[in-house]
Amino acid sequence: MMLGIAPYFVKQIVEYQVMTPGWFELSNGEISDFYYEFGRFSDGKALDAVGFSFLSAAKEYQLPYDIVYGTAYKGILIAMAMSTFAWNRDFFARGRSHIPWCVERKEVKSRNESGVLIGANITGKKILLVDDVGISFESLRKSVKIIQDYDVKSLSILIGVNRGPHTQVEGIPVHQIVTHAEVLELRRRFE
């Protein structure tokens, strides 16, 4: 079943030219004629749309969370966009304006904000793990392993676009705003 937010999200993908045509080898070794580059959501309006889309999808799925956790690198912009959108819009005027974020680094640091995480403490919290595109789910697997070291209360996963056949990571269901097939179907409306 396609989410209600899916057409809006695909419209943003088209508007910001996030789906790049070309000849690309994906992380799972497959060759594709499209690549998703979430870095093209590169201004305030675009980040607002990303925050709205992911918050709306989390709400449609009724995913429980205290903290939004972003994978390195693209999950970082998603987590921060969600937190900022919620604060600026009082999360659809229903009083949930404070959504803390936590993001992971690619490398562990030993000084200042040391460790692999930056942001809110996730210990004992309900976590919503976010990422841009799922293909092989390797970045999600890495994040799940990091998160499980923090004795969290629960863990949900939400990605923007699911390109692969996978539907779970380490036994945890992966929810998506859209599948790649849905993007191909819906984008014709907005081109």
N, C-alpha and C positions, 0 to 999 in steps of 0.2 A: 504494500500500500504506500503510495506516494504521500509525503508530508504536505500539509497546507502551505508551508513556507518555501517549498521546493521551487515553484515558478519564480518567486522573487529572488531567491538565491541564484538561480541560473541566469536571470536577467542581469544580475551584478557581474557574474562570470563573463557574460557577453560584453557588457558595457565597458568593463575594465580590461578586456582582452586577456583574461586569465588563462584561457584555453589556447595555447600556442600551437599553430600547425607546424609540421616539419617531420623529421624522421628521428625518433628518439628510442634509445634502449632504456627500458624501465628497470627498476630495481630487481624485478623478478626475472630479468633476462629477455622478456618479450620486447618486440619492436612495435612501436605505436606511431601513428601519424598525428597524435596530439599529446601535448604535455601541459599539465596544470602548473602555473607559476603564481602562487598566492602572493608573492612579493609585489605583484602588480596592483594589489589593493594598497596603494601607496600614498593616499591622502586621507584627511580626516573624514570626508564623506564616505569613502570606501570602507574605512575601518568601522565607521558607524553601521554600515550595512552588514559587515561581517559580524559585529557584536550582536546586532538585532537578529540575524539569521541563526546564529548558534544558540542564543538564549531562547528564541522561539522554538527551535527544534528540541532543545532540552525540556522545554515546557510541554511540547506535544508528546514526547516520550514519557513524561513525568519522571525524569531522572532525578534522584535525590543527590544534593551536593551542598557542602558548606564552602568549598574552595574549588576554583577552576585551576587546573594544572595543565600547563602547556609544554609540549615536547620541544626540544631544541631542533630546529630553529623556527619553523613556521607556526608551531603551536604557541610560541611566545606571543606573536602578534594577535593570535586568536584569543588567548586568555586575557590579555590586556584590553583588547577591544570589547570583550564581554563585560569585564569589570567596569570599564569607563562608560559604556553604554548604559549599564544598569544604574550607575551613579547619576549620570546626566538625565536620565529619563525616569528615575525612581522605579525602575523595572516595571514598566507598563502601568505606573501609578497604583501599584498595589503594595507599596511599602518595602519591597526587597531591593533597596538601593545599595547596600553594602555587600559586595561579593568579592572577597579577597582572592588574590591570584598567587600562584607559585609556579615558577618555571625552572627548567633544568638547563644546566650548562652542558656543553660538549666535553669540557675538561674540568676536573676537580681543581679548585683553587685552595691555597693554603694561607692566604692573607685576606684581610678585611672581611668581606662576606665569604667566608671559606666554605668549602664543601661543593657539592654538585647542585644544590638548590638555591634559588634566590626567591625571596618573597615570604608569604605567610607560612607559618609552621603547620604542616599537614598531619602531625601525629594525632591520632584519635579522631580525625575528621572524616566526613563523607566527601570523597574526591570525584570530580568530573574531569577526566583526562580528555584533552582536545588536541586534534591534529588536522592538517589540511587535507591530505589525500592518502588513502590506504591502498597499497598495492601488495607488498609482501608482508606488511605489518611489522617489520623488523624494529622500526623506531618505537612502535607501540609496545612491543615485547620488552625492549630495553627499559622503557618508562615504567611498565607494570612491575618489573623486577625492582627498580629503585623505590617505587611507591610502597611495595610490600614490606620493605625494610622499616617502614615508619608506623607500623601497627595502626593502619587506618581503619575506620569504622566500616566504610563501604567504598567501592570503586566502580564507577560507570565510565564508559568510553563513548565519545561522539567525534566523528570525523566529518569533514565537509563532503568529500567525494570518495566513494568506494569504487576502485577500479578493479579489484581482485575478486576472486571467488570466496574469500574468507568472510566469516561472519562472527568470529570470536578470537580472542587472544588469551591464552592461558585459562581457558574455560569461561572467560568474561565476554558477554555479548558486545559486539561492536555495532553501535547505531550510526547511521549516516543521514545527512541531510538529503543527499541524492546519490544514486549510482551513476556510473559513467554512461550507461544506456539511457538513463533518464535525462542526463544533460544533453545527449545527442538528440533525443526526442523533443525536449522543451526549447532548445536554443533556436530552433527555426522560427519560433514566435517573436524573437527579439532581434534577429539579424536584419 
